[in-house]
Amino acid sequence: MPLRQLQFVAKIISTESTVVASKDQISCDLEGEAAILNLKNGTYFGLDPVGATIWSLIVQPRRVVEIRDALIDQFDVEAERCSRDLLQLLGELHAHGLIQVLDEPAPDDRGSHSCAALRC
């Protein structure tokens, strides 16, 4: 998927958005990492331990700010970087149909985000 499309998806997710794992996937824990299968297209995805922590938090609908705060409490990361990387990962998960965004931010909250620490 072109980067331009991933940036567009990331724009619709803000720290005030509520996200949840899609019903069109199955996942499992692999020694602290996560494996996710998109049931619609048969594609597997892997998440590192930080990504797996995020995944475990979105089994139930959760606001992005709550996920960010939980990560800051658990890991040694600055709030700004955590928000940026979290929004990027969530944008990628959304682009691949693995999460749903239950509400979208106001237009003035939108912006592009880059990923440095998390992988999908």
C-alpha positions, -999 to +999 in steps of 0.1 A: +000+000+000+015+034-009+027+055+020+003+083+009-027+061+016-013+051+050-008+088+059-044+095+049-057+067+072-035+079+101-051+114+097-085+101+107-073+087+140-065+111+169-059+106+206-096+112+211-107+085+187-120+051+200-105+020+184-112-017+187-099-049+170-119-058+140-142-088+141-126-099+107-094-111+124-081-137+148-050-133+168-028-151+193+001-144+216+035-157+206+058-154+236+051-117+241+046-109+204+013-111+185+003-128+153-029-116+136-047-131+107-070-109+085-099-133+078-110-114+047-078-117+028-058-144+046-028-121+053-008-126+085+007-097+105+031-097+133+035-073+162+066-068+184+061-068+222+050-031+223+026-037+195+013-068+212+007-047+243-013-023+222-032-051+206-042-065+240-056-031+250-079-028+219-097-061+223-124-039+238-131-004+225-107+020+240-098+057+234-064+062+219-054+086+248-060+057+272-038+034+252-011+061+251-013+067+289-010+029+295+021+027+273+037+057+290+031+040+324+046+007+312+075+018+290+102+044+291+089+067+263+082+104+259+045+113+255+050+130+221+069+101+206+045+076+221+015+094+206+032+097+172+042+061+170+009+048+184-011+068+158+011+055+130+006+019+141-031+023+145-033+039+111-015+009+096-037-016+114-068+003+102-055+004+066-051-034+067-086-039+081-075-051+115-091-024+137-122-002+135-123+035+144-156+040+162-154+078+161-134+103+141-117+134+153-127+169+145-110+182+113-086+205+132-071+174+150-059+158+118-023+155+108+003+131+094+023+109+117+055+089+112+064+056+128+098+050+144+094+024+172+064+002+163+060-022+134+031-040+119 
